[in-house]
Amino acid sequence: MNTGSLKNRLFVFIVVPLFVAACVASVARYSQFTKLSRDLYDNTLYTIALTISRDVTTNEGDLLTRAVLNALVETLGDQIFYRITGPGGAYVTGMSDAPNVPNAGAKPPGEPVYFDAVYHGQTVRGLFMTEVVTDRPMSGTVTVEVWQTVRQRQDLSLSLLGQTAVYFGGLLAVAGLLVWFGIRSGLKPLKDLEAALVSRTANDLRPIEQVVPREIGALVAAMNSLFERLRRAFEIRDAFISDAAHQVRTPIAGIQAQAEAALTAKDETALRVRVEEVAVAARRAGRLTNQLLSMERVRGRDLKGLAVRFDLEATVQDITRHFAERVLPKGIEITYQLRGEPRSFSGDPVLVGEMLLNLLENAERYGVAVQPVIEVILTFAAEHVELDVRDNGPGIPSASAERVFDRFYRVAPEGAIGCGLGLSIVRDISGLHHGDARVIATDAGCHVRVVLVGSS
């Protein structure tokens, strides 16, 4: 499922937090600029208050000279208002309607009290201060009130904010470009990996040898593991097709030849003989097909998806009993022994049963003796289970003790029934259960031991 471009997602995940951080920083800077401009203009307002106080008291209550007032307004950019009251609250000069001052007497003489107010519909910043005058005609406590509009200080804050926004915007743009090109450069190994995979043919399952960053090394390792499993699966498929084509061709040709011979039978007796030969050949071909399918089912499989806990002792008993019922009329004796304490086993009961059936049929087919006996021994050891099948036939030569587990290898003489897959299937199933199968040296007969460990 396509969830969008990884490059775009990385870009968004990196740049969006930067943008949010820039916005937060801009808000913080605006607050700092507002405080800075307020402190700056408040200090200037204090200086203006001192200047007005000195000028008025020096002129014995006269109005502030127009030149001084104009110079202050021109310097600060905001309109300035003031009022001076003398001892006893007597009006001296300035505006008669000053804004209300909260906490007017909160500080001693000489220390200013700053306040915000609205004057004639305009927001103003004001200062209230008292001074004690002793060496002039206006001796006593003089109150100085100065206020000015705040447009200029607001413009200063906004101007500083605008400069900061431009600075952060430029910084963010440069960072965005660097991040974009950094992501492109960082993801180049992925593009190279994509190009290497696209250039492969459908049958190319070689491991990826592309040099990749450590962060995607696990992904490449997983892909190589997948390629290896696919390669093995294709090898198993090809081997099965080759084996099936090679082994099934002969019995099918035999059935066809015998069926054609039956068509030319001269009498009913000859026809019955031919039909019986066709039936025998068909049964052999059916068994061969079943064993090929069994071998294909086991090869390359993992027990993890097949394993269940089951009663191994009951399974072995059932298969042995059913097999005994079938072969007892032929004069074959079947014995069964249980050793150790039975317990449940984790594995594939169908495959285990098929493995035991292959061992029993192998003993039936090749363990020819005057009084044939087949022994089945199930032993529960501490860490594993052993399944032994013995007969009293001619046995297997020591030189062939290992080769009998190869596919299509047969010790029996040419023309004997069988296709050489039974013991190969037995070893594959035992290996699937983390065990093994081997021929045990014995003085007489054939003794095959299967060790099963099961799935943990």
N, C-alpha and C positions, 0 to 999 in steps of 0.2 A: 504494500500500500504506500503510495507516494504522499509524504507529509510536507512537501515543499523543499525549497533549496536549503541545504545545510549552511551554505555560505551566507544566505540572507538571514537565516535564524541566528547564526553566530554574530552577524553584524548588528542585528536588532538587540540581542542579549547584551552586547557590549556597549553600543552607542546609547540605547535608551537609558540605562542607569547613569551614563555620563550626562545626558541631557537633563535628567531629573536632578542630579547633583548640581549642575550648573544653575537650574532654576532655584533650587534651595539656597545656593550660594548667593544668587542675585537678590533674593528676598532678604537674606541676612545682611548683605552689603547695603541694601536700601535702608534697612533699619540703622546700620552703622552710619550711613551718610546723613540720615535724618538727625541722628543724635549729634553728629559732628557739626552739621550746619547750625543746629540749635545752640550748641555750646559756643560756636564761633560768633553767631549773631547775638547770643546773650551776653558774651563778653563785650561785644561792640556796643550793645545797648547799655551796659553798665558804664562804659567809657562815655557814651553820649550823656547819660544821666549826670555823671560828674561834671562834664563840660557845661551842661545847661545850668546845673546848680551853681558852679563857680561864676558863670557869666552873669546870671540873674542876680545873685547876691552881691557881686561886685558892682553892678549897675544899680543897686539898691532897689530891686524889684522891677526894673524895667523889662520890657519884652526882649526876648532873645533877638539879637540882630538878624535881619533878613539874610545877610551874607553868610553868617554861620549856619543858619538853618538850611539854606539852599545847598551849602557845601556838604552838609551831613546827608541830605536827601540824595544828592548826586552821587555821593560815595557809596551809600548803602543800597540805593535803588528802590527803597520802600519809603512811603510817606511816614513822617514822624510827628507824633503828637506829644504834648507834655502839659503838666500842670504843677505849679509850685504853690504850696500853702505855708504860711508862716506860723509863728508861735500861736497856740490857741486855735489852730485850724483856720486862721484868717486867710482868705484867698489873696494870692499875690499876683500871679500872672499865668498865662497859658489857657488851655481849654477849660471851660466851666463844667462840662459834663464828661467827666472821666469815667471809665468802666469800673465796675465794682471789683474790689481787690479782696480775694479770700485770704484769711490769716494775715491781715495787714500788720498786726503787732506781734507777729511770731518771732521776729528777730530783733536783736539790739540795733541801736543807731550805727550807721555805716555799713551794715550788711544788707544786700538787696534781697527782695522777695520777688521771684519771677512767677508769672501767671499767664494763662490763656483766657481770652475773652472774645466777645463779639461787640464791635463798635460801629454803629451806623450800618449794620448789615455786613460788615467785613470782619473776617477773623484776624485778630491782632495778638501780638505777644507783648506783654507788658512787664514793667519793673516798678516796684514800690520800695522807697528807701527813705529813711529819716537821717538827718544830720543835725548835729548840735553846733550852732554858730555862736562864737563868743566875742570875736574881735571886729565885728562889723555892726552897722546900725541895726541890722535885723538879728539881733542876738536872741538866742533861744533855739527851739527845735523846729527845724524846717523840713517839710515833707516834699519829696520829689517823686513825681509820677511821670513815667515816660512809656509810651507804647507805639508800636509801629505795625503796619500790615506785614503779612508773612509771605506775600507772593514771591519775593526774591529768594527767600530761603527755600521755599518749595521748589522754585525753578532750579536752584543749585542742587537740591537732592535729586530731582529728576534728571538733571544734566549728568550728574555723577553716575546715576543708575543707567542712563543711556550709554555712557562710555563703558561702564562695566558690562552691559549687555553686548555691546559691539565686541569687546575684548573676549568675553566668554563665547560669543557666537563664532568669532574667528578661530578661537582655540578649539571649539567643538568641531568646526568644519575641518581643520587640519587633522585633529585626532580621528575624525571619521574617515578621511582619506587614508591616513596611515593604517587604521584598523582594516579598511577594505583591502588595501594592497597586502597587508600582513596576513589576512585570512586567505587571500588568493595564493600567496606564497606558501602558507602553512598547509593548505589543502592540495597543493600540487602533487604530493605523493599519492593521494587518492586518485587524482586524474591520471597519473602515470599507471597506477594499478588498474584503473578502468580500461585504459588503452591496451595494456598488456593482456587483459582478459578478453576484450573485444576482438583482438587480433588472433585469438586462438581458434582452432577448428573445433567442431563438435566432439571429435574423438580425442582431443588433446587433454589428458587428465594428469599431466606432469605437475609436480608440486610447484607452487609459485615461489620463485627465487628473487622476486623484486625486493629491493631494499626499502623498507618502510619504517616510519617512526615507531617507537616503543608502544605508543597508545593503541595502534591498530595491529600490533604484532599478534595479539591473541586472535583477532579476526582472521588474519591471514593463516595462522596455525589451524583454526577451525575449518577454514576453507580447504587447506591442504589435507586435513583429516577426512573431510567429506570427499575430496577427489580420490583419496586412497581407497575409501570404502566403495565408491562408485567403480573404481578400476577393478577392485577385487570382485565386485558383483558382476561386472561385465565379463571378467575372466571366468567366473563360475558359470555364467550363462553360456559363454562360448564353448566351455568344456562340456556342459550338458548337451548343447546342440550337437557338438562333434560326437560325443559318446552315443547319444540317441541315434544319430544318423548312421553311425558305424555299426552299432549293435542291433538295431531294429531292422536294418535293411535285410540281413541274412534270414531271420525267421519269417519275415514277410514274404521274401522270395520263396522260402521253403513252403509256406502255406499256399502260395499261388501255384507252385509247381505241383503240389499234391492235390490241390483242388482241380487243376487241369487234368491230372492223371485220373482223378475220380470220374471226370466226364467221359473218359474213354474206357472205363471198366467194362469188361465183357459180360459179367454176370453180377448178380446181387451180392454174392460172397466177396468178390473182388471189390465191389463198390463199398461194402461195409469196412473192409480193410483200409481202403483209401480214406474213407471218412474218419475212421478212428485215428489214422495218422494225421489228418488235418486237425482233429480235436486236440491231439497231444501237442502238435506244433503251436496251435492257438493258445493252449494253456501255458506253454513255455514263453511264448511272446507276451502273454498277459503278465506273467510273473516278472519277466525282464522289464516290462514297462513300469510295473509297480515298484520294482527295486530302483530303477532309474529315478522315478519321481521321489521315492523315499530319500535317496542320496541327495537329490537336488534340494529337498526340504531341509536337510540337515546342514549341508555345506554353506559356510558363510553366515550362518544364523547366530543370533545372540540369545542365550537362555533367559535373559532378563524378562523378555516379553512373553515367554512361554511357561515359566516356572510357576508351579502351585505346590502346596503341601498336600501329600497324599500318602496312603498306606501302601508302602512298597511291598511289604510282606504279603498282603492280600492280593496285590497285582500279580506278583510272581506265582503265588499259589494258583490263582485263577487261570493264568496262561498255561502253566504246567499241567493242570488238571484237564483243561480242554484239549491240549495237545496229546496227553496220554489217552484220552478217550478215542482220539482219532487213530493213534498208531498201535494201540493194544491188539486190535484184530490182526495186525501184521506180525505179531509175535515180538514186538519191541517192548522191553520192560523200562518203566520210568520210575525213578526214585527221587525223593525230595527231602532235604535236610535244612533245618534252621539252626543257626549258631548265633549266640549273642542275644542281647535284649532288643526286641523289635522297637522301632520308633518311626515317627513320620519322616518323610523325606521330601526335600524341595527340588522339584524338577518337572519334566514333562512326562506324565504317565503314559501317553500314547507312544512316544518315542522309546521309552524304556521297555514297554511291552513289545514293540516291534523289534527292538534289539534282542530280547530274549527269544522271540519267535524265530529270528534268523539263526541264532545259535542252535536252537533245537532242530530246526529243519536242516541245518548243515550237518548236525550229528546224525540225523535220520538218513540223509542222502548219502553221506560218505563213510559213516561209521559202520560199514557192513561187517557183520560177524555171525558166527553160527547161532549164538544166543545173544543178540544185541541188547545192551543195557545202556541207558542214558541216565546220568546222575546230575541233579540240579542242587547246588548248595548255596544258600544265602547266608552271608556272615555279616553281622553288624559289629564293626569295630568302633573304636572311640572317635576317630576323626573321619571315617569313610565307611563305605559299604562294599563288600566283595560279592560278586556273582560268578560262581564256577559252574561250567557245563562240561562234563566228561563223558566219553563213550569208550567202548572196548574194541573199536575198529582198528584199522591199520595205522592210524595216526598221521602226523605230519612230519616229514623229514626235518631235522634241525636246520638244514641249509635253507629251507623255505619257511621257517618259523616267523620270519618278519615279512617276507614277501607276500604271504597269503592275505595280508591286510591291504595290498595294493589293488586298485580297481582292475577287474577282469583277469586277475591272475588266478590260475587254477592248478591244483596238484593232481586232480582226478584225471584219468585218461580221457583222450579225445572221444567225444560222443556221449560222455556221461551227462546226466541232467544237471543243469545249473549254468550260471553265467559269470561267476566270479565276482559278484558284488556283495554277497552276504556279510563277510567278515569286514570288508571295507566300510559298510554301513555301521556295523557294530563299533568299529573304532571311532568313526565320526560321531556317533551318538554318545559314546563314553567321553570323548574329548569335549563335546558340548556341555557335559556335566562335570567338567574340570577333572576328569579321570583319564583312564587309559585302558587298552585291551592288549593282551599278549598271550602267546602260547606258552604253557608251562611244560617243561621237560618231564616226561614220564616214561616208565618202562613199556607200557602198553596203552594203545588207544590215543585219543586226542583230548587234551585238557586246555580249555580256554578260560582265562580269568579276566573278568572285567571289574575295574575299580571305579566307583562312582563317589564323587565328593558332594555334588549337588550345588545349588545356588545359595549363597549366604544371604 
